[in-house]
Amino acid sequence: MAEHCQPLVRVEANDFDIAAEIDRLTAGRQDVGAVVTFTGRCRDEGGRLAALELEHYPGMAEAEIGRIADEAAERWPLTGLTVIHRFGKLRPGENIVLVVAASTHRKAALEAADFLMDFLKSRAPFWKKEHPAGGEDGRWVEAKAQDEEALGRWGKV
């Protein structure tokens, strides 16, 4: 079995630079034929949301995201993989998550990014609290059934 790439996983409060992350995976590489990025952003939910607060257990979140990223790197022939997930109070329009998958061919990069996002949405240990624009108390967000159902197409991980 060919050796797979070593994914980079970061969980941090600071914003990320998408172009810099792409450059980090592709600089000086002649074997990269495709780079797929997915950026998840905080939305305002039709004007009713002032902020989304994300909490996590340090160490646990990195370990679980790392496990998922390693699985993607084993399933697809990637030349590079980066997963960055932010925490803290994020305002509408701010970045939350970034997945960058690089490969020799597009299909591997597309599928790996899709796989990662399905697992990040449902299995990454983050807790989300919505802070309404009206100033009332925030509420914790429940997991969505459709996020859990999306995992079925990938088999057991």
Backbone as ProteinMPNN parsed JSONL, in Angstrom:
{"seq_chain_A": "MAEHCQPLVRVEANDFDIAAEIDRLTAGRQDVGAVVTFTGRCRDEGGRLAALELEHYPGMAEAEIGRIADEAAERWPLTGLTVIHRFGKLRPGENIVLVVAASTHRKAALEAADFLMDFLKSRAPFWKKEHPAGGEDGRWVEAKAQDEEALGRWGKV", "coords_chain_A": {"N_chain_A": [[0.846, -1.191, 0.0], [0.54, 2.209, -0.818], [2.213, 4.969, 0.712], [0.434, 7.341, 2.612], [-0.469, 10.867, 2.572], [0.469, 13.188, 5.179], [-1.879, 14.509, 7.138], [-2.655, 17.893, 8.084], [-3.928, 19.265, 10.949], [-5.695, 21.761, 12.597], [-7.063, 23.4, 15.386], [-8.381, 26.325, 16.307], [-8.712, 29.71, 17.551], [-8.194, 31.908, 15.975], [-8.651, 33.448, 12.719], [-8.252, 32.002, 9.43], [-6.084, 31.936, 6.535], [-7.018, 31.366, 3.442], [-5.739, 31.301, 0.885], [-3.048, 31.151, 1.656], [-3.006, 28.66, 2.887], [-3.567, 26.962, 0.737], [-1.298, 27.495, -0.828], [0.662, 26.442, 0.881], [0.242, 23.7, 0.62], [0.795, 23.281, -2.068], [3.091, 24.553, -3.024], [6.0, 24.379, -4.927], [5.384, 21.863, -5.827], [4.943, 19.526, -8.358], [3.246, 17.512, -8.823], [0.643, 17.972, -8.125], [-2.512, 18.091, -9.273], [-5.013, 18.912, -8.71], [-6.817, 20.95, -6.488], [-9.008, 21.133, -3.913], [-11.141, 23.147, -2.108], [-13.052, 23.731, 0.803], [-14.932, 26.025, 2.472], [-16.499, 26.736, 5.391], [-18.825, 29.015, 6.617], [-20.053, 31.403, 9.023], [-23.432, 32.103, 9.101], [-26.134, 34.511, 8.989], [-28.676, 33.617, 9.436], [-31.033, 34.682, 8.233], [-31.053, 37.217, 9.366], [-31.58, 36.914, 12.052], [-29.547, 36.007, 13.705], [-26.899, 36.922, 15.794], [-24.418, 35.971, 16.537], [-22.435, 32.962, 16.491], [-21.457, 30.637, 18.745], [-18.784, 28.506, 19.322], [-17.758, 25.741, 21.114], [-15.279, 23.51, 22.457], [-13.535, 20.489, 23.47], [-10.301, 20.872, 24.231], [-7.669, 19.102, 22.692], [-9.202, 16.693, 22.57], [-10.902, 17.377, 20.409], [-8.998, 17.915, 18.38], [-7.813, 15.383, 18.188], [-9.951, 13.739, 17.287], [-10.666, 14.977, 14.85], [-8.229, 14.637, 13.575], [-8.176, 11.846, 13.39], [-10.277, 11.403, 11.583], [-9.285, 12.817, 9.366], [-6.972, 11.318, 8.846], [-8.192, 8.936, 8.043], [-9.38, 9.798, 5.632], [-7.056, 10.357, 4.175], [-6.058, 7.811, 3.904], [-8.029, 6.559, 2.389], [-8.139, 7.933, -0.085], [-5.928, 8.91, -2.764], [-4.184, 11.306, -1.828], [-2.184, 14.271, -2.122], [-1.837, 16.171, -0.279], [-3.387, 17.478, 2.711], [-5.412, 19.551, 4.611], [-7.069, 20.559, 7.546], [-8.853, 22.93, 9.2], [-10.403, 24.148, 12.038], [-12.335, 26.523, 13.621], [-12.911, 28.015, 16.89], [-14.829, 29.616, 19.488], [-16.56, 32.816, 19.722], [-18.223, 33.606, 16.881], [-19.016, 35.847, 14.299], [-21.667, 36.562, 11.922], [-20.687, 35.964, 8.573], [-18.057, 35.412, 9.14], [-15.316, 33.071, 8.903], [-15.581, 29.568, 9.644], [-14.753, 26.859, 9.274], [-12.217, 25.13, 7.423], [-11.369, 23.062, 4.764], [-8.839, 21.697, 2.891], [-8.001, 19.85, 0.211], [-5.607, 18.206, -1.642], [-4.59, 16.673, -4.668], [-3.409, 14.413, -7.234], [-5.344, 14.032, -9.122], [-8.681, 15.273, -9.75], [-11.008, 13.887, -8.769], [-10.336, 12.404, -6.445], [-9.609, 14.476, -4.66], [-12.019, 15.944, -4.531], [-13.837, 14.016, -3.476], [-12.601, 13.364, -1.028], [-12.708, 15.824, 0.369], [-15.494, 16.15, 0.563], [-16.196, 13.89, 2.089], [-14.793, 14.515, 4.485], [-16.174, 16.845, 5.329], [-18.756, 15.833, 5.79], [-18.251, 14.21, 8.021], [-17.147, 16.071, 9.82], [-19.342, 17.741, 10.294], [-21.024, 16.088, 11.777], [-19.615, 14.492, 13.632], [-17.355, 15.712, 14.745], [-16.163, 16.898, 17.829], [-17.671, 19.447, 18.768], [-19.563, 22.054, 20.245], [-22.362, 24.004, 19.634], [-23.626, 27.226, 20.088], [-26.233, 29.404, 19.567], [-26.477, 32.896, 19.333], [-28.93, 35.133, 19.522], [-29.912, 37.938, 17.433], [-31.549, 39.788, 18.673], [-30.722, 40.037, 21.276], [-31.576, 38.357, 23.304], [-31.192, 35.456, 25.495], [-28.791, 33.002, 24.509], [-29.05, 29.846, 22.695], [-28.385, 26.36, 22.759], [-27.459, 24.423, 19.958], [-29.05, 21.714, 18.468], [-28.047, 18.508, 17.131], [-28.446, 17.74, 13.654], [-30.637, 15.599, 11.928], [-30.292, 15.074, 9.183], [-27.575, 15.541, 8.803], [-26.409, 13.435, 10.161], [-27.479, 11.304, 8.685], [-26.157, 11.653, 6.26], [-23.714, 10.478, 6.629], [-23.977, 7.764, 6.142], [-23.395, 6.988, 3.499], [-20.67, 6.668, 3.4], [-19.868, 4.427, 4.719], [-18.603, 2.422, 7.491], [-16.568, 4.135, 9.755]], "CA_chain_A": [[0.0, 0.0, 0.0], [1.319, 3.444, -0.904], [2.183, 5.82, 1.897], [-0.479, 8.461, 2.418], [0.009, 12.17, 3.041], [0.283, 13.461, 6.605], [-2.792, 15.648, 7.248], [-2.439, 18.952, 9.073], [-5.172, 19.604, 11.635], [-5.573, 22.835, 13.583], [-8.27, 23.915, 16.02], [-7.867, 27.606, 16.794], [-9.642, 30.837, 17.602], [-7.86, 32.872, 14.915], [-9.084, 33.202, 11.351], [-7.251, 31.388, 8.565], [-5.855, 32.533, 5.226], [-7.265, 30.276, 2.508], [-4.682, 31.282, -0.137], [-1.8, 30.683, 2.283], [-3.128, 27.219, 3.124], [-3.412, 26.322, -0.576], [0.126, 27.613, -1.182], [1.443, 25.535, 1.718], [0.109, 22.35, 0.083], [1.151, 23.164, -3.487], [4.356, 25.221, -3.376], [7.082, 23.527, -5.392], [4.884, 20.523, -6.162], [4.537, 19.352, -9.751], [2.334, 16.374, -8.884], [-0.698, 18.384, -7.707], [-3.343, 18.452, -10.413], [-6.303, 19.403, -8.227], [-6.936, 21.424, -5.112], [-10.399, 21.395, -3.577], [-11.297, 23.787, -0.805], [-14.384, 23.995, 1.322], [-14.921, 26.964, 3.584], [-17.78, 26.911, 6.061], [-18.894, 30.357, 7.197], [-21.182, 31.703, 9.897], [-24.486, 32.857, 8.408], [-26.967, 35.287, 9.922], [-29.984, 32.956, 9.57], [-32.107, 35.623, 7.89], [-30.992, 38.401, 10.206], [-31.916, 36.636, 13.445], [-28.386, 35.542, 14.458], [-25.822, 37.891, 16.026], [-23.154, 35.236, 16.62], [-22.445, 31.532, 16.758], [-20.359, 30.32, 19.655], [-18.363, 27.11, 19.232], [-16.912, 25.271, 22.215], [-14.711, 22.183, 22.224], [-12.585, 20.002, 24.46], [-8.958, 20.876, 23.639], [-7.041, 17.791, 22.63], [-10.19, 15.737, 22.061], [-11.329, 17.817, 19.078], [-7.877, 17.701, 17.455], [-7.623, 13.943, 18.008], [-11.03, 13.187, 16.465], [-10.509, 15.495, 13.488], [-7.045, 13.958, 13.042], [-8.576, 10.475, 13.039], [-11.086, 11.505, 10.365], [-8.376, 13.231, 8.29], [-6.138, 10.142, 8.519], [-9.04, 8.013, 7.278], [-9.478, 10.341, 4.272], [-5.749, 10.197, 3.527], [-5.905, 6.391, 3.587], [-9.022, 6.177, 1.373], [-7.898, 8.595, -1.368], [-4.517, 9.238, -3.012], [-4.008, 12.751, -1.68], [-0.818, 14.784, -1.985], [-1.854, 17.042, 0.894], [-4.699, 17.647, 3.333], [-5.451, 20.47, 5.749], [-8.376, 20.804, 8.149], [-8.779, 23.953, 10.248], [-11.722, 24.435, 12.613], [-12.253, 27.592, 14.613], [-13.801, 27.992, 18.048], [-15.071, 30.947, 20.047], [-17.77, 33.492, 19.26], [-18.033, 34.024, 15.493], [-20.087, 36.701, 13.776], [-22.045, 36.241, 10.543], [-19.693, 36.325, 7.569], [-16.728, 34.932, 9.512], [-14.989, 31.681, 8.595], [-15.647, 28.591, 10.728], [-13.987, 25.649, 8.98], [-11.56, 25.046, 6.115], [-10.795, 21.795, 4.318], [-8.098, 21.805, 1.64], [-7.546, 18.531, -0.219], [-4.823, 18.258, -2.873], [-4.387, 15.353, -5.255], [-2.994, 14.419, -8.631], [-6.565, 14.096, -9.922], [-9.777, 15.975, -9.078], [-11.999, 13.049, -8.089], [-9.863, 12.087, -5.091], [-9.683, 15.687, -3.842], [-13.436, 16.249, -4.32], [-14.441, 13.039, -2.571], [-12.009, 13.49, 0.312], [-13.262, 17.027, 0.999], [-16.891, 15.859, 0.854], [-16.139, 12.946, 3.21], [-14.399, 15.239, 5.696], [-17.23, 17.748, 5.79], [-19.841, 15.037, 6.379], [-17.861, 13.779, 9.358], [-16.985, 17.238, 10.688], [-20.679, 18.226, 10.668], [-21.751, 15.214, 12.685], [-18.815, 13.767, 14.611], [-16.324, 16.511, 15.419], [-16.703, 17.277, 19.15], [-17.891, 20.884, 18.969], [-20.904, 22.389, 20.696], [-22.709, 25.291, 19.034], [-24.647, 28.025, 20.765], [-26.662, 30.549, 18.766], [-26.768, 34.129, 20.059], [-29.875, 35.879, 18.685], [-29.66, 39.365, 17.169], [-32.37, 40.586, 19.573], [-30.1, 40.161, 22.585], [-32.038, 37.372, 24.283], [-30.228, 34.403, 25.808], [-28.464, 32.061, 23.452], [-29.523, 28.476, 22.857], [-27.52, 25.332, 22.185], [-27.992, 23.863, 18.717], [-29.13, 20.25, 18.43], [-27.559, 17.863, 15.91], [-29.481, 17.586, 12.633], [-30.766, 14.222, 11.434], [-29.74, 14.945, 7.83], [-26.116, 15.457, 8.899], [-26.114, 12.055, 10.571], [-27.832, 10.439, 7.555], [-25.148, 11.812, 5.204], [-22.575, 9.598, 6.923], [-24.246, 6.403, 5.692], [-22.808, 6.658, 2.192], [-19.232, 6.44, 3.512], [-19.572, 3.18, 5.43], [-18.115, 2.541, 8.854], [-15.253, 4.774, 9.96]], "C_chain_A": [[0.884, 1.244, 0.0], [1.165, 4.253, 0.38], [1.261, 7.007, 1.638], [0.11, 9.746, 2.995], [-0.25, 12.302, 4.542], [-0.618, 14.694, 6.738], [-2.348, 16.647, 8.327], [-3.807, 19.317, 9.641], [-4.876, 20.703, 12.643], [-6.963, 23.199, 14.091], [-7.829, 25.18, 16.721], [-8.941, 28.678, 16.791], [-9.423, 31.798, 16.43], [-8.39, 32.448, 13.556], [-7.934, 32.583, 10.561], [-7.19, 32.121, 7.235], [-5.937, 31.401, 4.199], [-6.148, 30.168, 1.477], [-3.368, 30.757, 0.435], [-1.846, 29.179, 2.524], [-3.011, 26.439, 1.816], [-1.944, 26.34, -0.98], [0.985, 26.635, -0.385], [1.397, 24.108, 1.167], [0.647, 22.184, -1.333], [2.509, 23.74, -3.863], [5.435, 24.206, -3.749], [6.658, 22.128, -5.799], [4.46, 20.495, -7.623], [3.518, 18.223, -9.91], [0.903, 16.727, -8.481], [-1.477, 18.845, -8.937], [-4.678, 19.026, -10.001], [-6.185, 19.84, -6.776], [-8.408, 21.77, -4.9], [-10.423, 22.039, -2.203], [-12.779, 23.867, -0.469], [-14.206, 24.932, 2.498], [-16.336, 27.076, 4.125], [-17.752, 28.252, 6.778], [-20.13, 30.496, 8.08], [-22.191, 32.535, 9.107], [-25.385, 33.538, 9.438], [-28.372, 34.717, 10.11], [-31.131, 33.945, 9.343], [-32.174, 36.846, 8.778], [-31.278, 38.147, 11.678], [-30.715, 36.245, 14.302], [-27.311, 36.626, 14.567], [-24.463, 37.205, 16.045], [-23.436, 33.755, 16.837], [-21.224, 31.245, 17.608], [-20.05, 28.83, 19.571], [-17.426, 26.798, 20.379], [-16.419, 23.877, 21.873], [-13.878, 21.771, 23.428], [-11.213, 19.994, 23.798], [-8.318, 19.493, 23.743], [-7.987, 16.756, 22.049], [-10.628, 16.107, 20.643], [-10.231, 17.562, 18.052], [-7.694, 16.211, 17.159], [-8.702, 13.358, 17.092], [-10.943, 13.696, 15.03], [-9.294, 14.84, 12.825], [-7.361, 12.538, 12.615], [-9.348, 10.471, 11.72], [-10.201, 11.872, 9.173], [-7.456, 12.081, 7.875], [-6.927, 9.13, 7.694], [-9.175, 8.494, 5.832], [-8.171, 10.128, 3.51], [-5.464, 8.737, 3.174], [-6.834, 5.964, 2.458], [-8.705, 6.731, -0.011], [-6.422, 8.941, -1.521], [-4.281, 10.756, -3.004], [-2.523, 13.103, -1.601], [-0.705, 15.725, -0.796], [-3.27, 17.207, 1.412], [-4.564, 18.544, 4.559], [-6.891, 20.61, 6.224], [-8.163, 21.797, 9.291], [-10.2, 24.216, 10.726], [-11.539, 25.481, 13.704], [-13.189, 27.335, 15.779], [-13.903, 29.412, 18.57], [-16.35, 31.533, 19.48], [-17.489, 34.086, 17.88], [-19.257, 34.78, 15.007], [-20.462, 36.252, 12.357], [-21.026, 36.801, 9.54], [-18.287, 35.847, 7.901], [-16.562, 33.458, 9.154], [-15.095, 30.812, 9.841], [-14.686, 27.439, 10.47], [-13.395, 25.718, 7.571], [-11.05, 23.629, 5.914], [-10.108, 22.073, 2.996], [-7.553, 20.417, 1.329], [-6.843, 18.679, -1.559], [-4.546, 16.838, -3.347], [-3.869, 15.514, -6.677], [-4.208, 14.591, -9.532], [-7.732, 14.618, -9.093], [-10.703, 15.083, -8.271], [-11.589, 12.735, -6.652], [-10.001, 13.298, -4.172], [-11.14, 16.049, -3.536], [-14.068, 15.305, -3.303], [-13.892, 13.146, -1.156], [-12.571, 14.703, 1.048], [-14.719, 16.797, 1.413], [-17.003, 14.93, 2.07], [-15.827, 13.681, 4.514], [-15.514, 16.132, 6.212], [-18.408, 16.972, 6.375], [-19.493, 14.621, 7.801], [-17.664, 14.959, 10.308], [-18.341, 17.746, 11.175], [-21.334, 17.376, 11.751], [-20.917, 14.602, 13.802], [-17.728, 14.579, 15.308], [-16.905, 17.029, 16.734], [-16.694, 18.789, 19.393], [-19.331, 21.062, 19.413], [-21.177, 23.809, 20.237], [-23.833, 25.953, 19.818], [-24.958, 29.227, 19.893], [-26.995, 31.721, 19.673], [-27.654, 34.989, 19.161], [-29.533, 37.367, 18.567], [-30.439, 40.258, 18.133], [-31.823, 40.719, 20.978], [-30.579, 39.171, 23.628], [-30.966, 36.293, 24.484], [-30.021, 33.472, 24.628], [-29.031, 30.679, 23.732], [-28.57, 27.52, 22.161], [-28.223, 24.709, 20.986], [-27.931, 22.343, 18.781], [-28.549, 19.733, 17.114], [-28.729, 17.671, 14.946], [-29.466, 16.163, 12.083], [-30.143, 14.067, 10.054], [-28.219, 14.897, 7.829], [-25.689, 14.039, 9.254], [-26.384, 11.087, 9.417], [-26.79, 10.502, 6.444], [-23.948, 10.886, 5.405], [-22.744, 8.197, 6.328], [-23.57, 6.042, 4.382], [-21.321, 6.338, 2.27], [-18.89, 5.133, 4.195], [-19.053, 3.46, 6.821], [-16.715, 3.159, 8.888], [-14.931, 4.741, 11.426]], "O_chain_A": [[1.866, 1.315, 0.74], [0.125, 4.22, 1.037], [1.306, 7.609, 0.565], [1.05, 9.722, 3.79], [-1.095, 11.601, 5.097], [-0.17, 15.81, 6.477], [-1.75, 16.276, 9.337], [-4.731, 19.639, 8.894], [-3.941, 20.603, 13.437], [-7.916, 23.294, 13.317], [-6.999, 25.131, 17.629], [-9.956, 28.555, 16.105], [-10.368, 32.426, 15.953], [-8.555, 31.261, 13.273], [-6.779, 32.639, 10.985], [-8.12, 32.833, 6.857], [-5.028, 30.577, 4.103], [-5.655, 29.071, 1.214], [-2.656, 30.004, -0.229], [-0.831, 28.497, 2.379], [-2.414, 25.363, 1.793], [-1.404, 25.325, -1.422], [1.932, 26.063, -0.923], [2.391, 23.384, 1.234], [0.927, 21.063, -1.757], [3.024, 23.431, -4.938], [5.739, 23.294, -2.98], [7.511, 21.289, -6.088], [3.699, 21.354, -8.069], [2.991, 18.004, -11.001], [0.033, 15.856, -8.497], [-1.145, 19.855, -9.558], [-5.406, 19.568, -10.833], [-5.54, 19.185, -5.956], [-8.975, 22.595, -5.617], [-9.809, 21.546, -1.258], [-13.631, 24.046, -1.339], [-13.424, 24.662, 3.41], [-17.258, 27.463, 3.408], [-16.783, 28.585, 7.459], [-21.123, 29.792, 7.899], [-21.835, 33.555, 8.516], [-25.386, 33.174, 10.614], [-29.171, 35.274, 10.862], [-32.063, 34.037, 10.141], [-33.237, 37.449, 8.93], [-31.223, 39.079, 12.48], [-30.849, 36.156, 15.523], [-26.869, 37.178, 13.559], [-23.466, 37.787, 15.617], [-24.507, 33.357, 17.295], [-20.097, 31.57, 17.233], [-20.939, 27.993, 19.728], [-16.432, 27.49, 20.596], [-17.05, 23.152, 21.104], [-13.556, 22.589, 24.29], [-10.975, 19.194, 22.893], [-8.424, 18.817, 24.766], [-7.616, 16.019, 21.135], [-10.715, 15.239, 19.775], [-10.505, 17.047, 16.968], [-7.45, 15.826, 16.015], [-8.389, 12.56, 16.209], [-11.127, 12.922, 14.091], [-9.335, 14.523, 11.636], [-6.867, 12.074, 11.587], [-9.101, 9.637, 10.849], [-10.35, 11.302, 8.092], [-7.192, 11.894, 6.687], [-6.394, 8.535, 6.758], [-9.093, 7.689, 4.904], [-8.185, 9.761, 2.335], [-4.707, 8.462, 2.243], [-6.475, 5.103, 1.654], [-8.974, 6.068, -1.013], [-5.741, 9.23, -0.537], [-4.193, 11.389, -4.056], [-1.715, 12.334, -1.081], [0.4, 16.041, -0.354], [-4.237, 17.094, 0.657], [-3.716, 18.322, 5.423], [-7.813, 20.758, 5.423], [-7.399, 21.542, 10.222], [-11.095, 24.476, 9.922], [-10.696, 25.338, 14.59], [-14.132, 26.549, 15.68], [-13.16, 30.299, 18.149], [-17.131, 30.833, 18.836], [-16.629, 34.954, 17.728], [-20.392, 34.389, 15.277], [-19.652, 35.628, 11.672], [-20.576, 37.941, 9.649], [-17.409, 35.873, 7.038], [-17.531, 32.7, 9.107], [-14.753, 31.239, 10.944], [-13.895, 27.079, 11.342], [-13.99, 26.286, 6.656], [-10.383, 23.066, 6.783], [-10.72, 22.62, 2.078], [-6.746, 19.874, 2.083], [-7.416, 19.217, -2.507], [-4.303, 15.93, -2.552], [-3.89, 16.606, -7.245], [-4.118, 15.223, -10.584], [-7.77, 14.429, -7.877], [-11.146, 15.477, -7.192], [-12.418, 12.797, -5.744], [-10.456, 13.167, -3.035], [-11.461, 16.419, -2.406], [-14.753, 15.745, -2.379], [-14.645, 13.031, -0.189], [-12.879, 14.611, 2.237], [-15.126, 17.209, 2.499], [-17.811, 15.167, 2.967], [-16.51, 13.494, 5.52], [-15.77, 16.168, 7.415], [-19.001, 17.412, 7.361], [-20.344, 14.671, 8.689], [-17.986, 14.851, 11.491], [-18.478, 18.138, 12.334], [-22.114, 17.888, 12.554], [-21.471, 14.226, 14.834], [-17.233, 14.17, 16.358], [-18.022, 17.546, 16.752], [-15.849, 19.327, 20.108], [-20.214, 20.309, 19.004], [-20.352, 24.705, 20.416], [-24.839, 25.331, 20.16], [-24.06, 29.982, 19.52], [-27.709, 31.564, 20.664], [-27.187, 35.516, 18.152], [-28.949, 37.965, 19.471], [-30.02, 41.388, 18.385], [-32.395, 41.44, 21.796], [-30.043, 39.143, 24.736], [-29.979, 36.227, 23.752], [-30.939, 33.192, 23.858], [-29.439, 30.374, 24.852], [-28.018, 27.832, 21.105], [-29.435, 24.497, 21.005], [-26.895, 21.762, 19.105], [-28.558, 20.439, 16.105], [-29.866, 17.465, 15.372], [-28.405, 15.602, 11.81], [-29.528, 13.039, 9.771], [-27.626, 14.276, 6.947], [-24.72, 13.516, 8.704], [-25.609, 10.157, 9.193], [-26.563, 9.506, 5.757], [-23.249, 10.554, 4.447], [-21.754, 7.523, 6.044], [-23.206, 4.883, 4.182], [-20.757, 5.797, 1.318], [-17.717, 4.762, 4.247], [-19.063, 4.602, 7.278], [-15.815, 2.755, 8.152], [-13.874, 5.221, 11.837]]}, "name": "protein", "num_of_chains": 1, "seq": "MAEHCQPLVRVEANDFDIAAEIDRLTAGRQDVGAVVTFTGRCRDEGGRLAALELEHYPGMAEAEIGRIADEAAERWPLTGLTVIHRFGKLRPGENIVLVVAASTHRKAALEAADFLMDFLKSRAPFWKKEHPAGGEDGRWVEAKAQDEEALGRWGKV"}
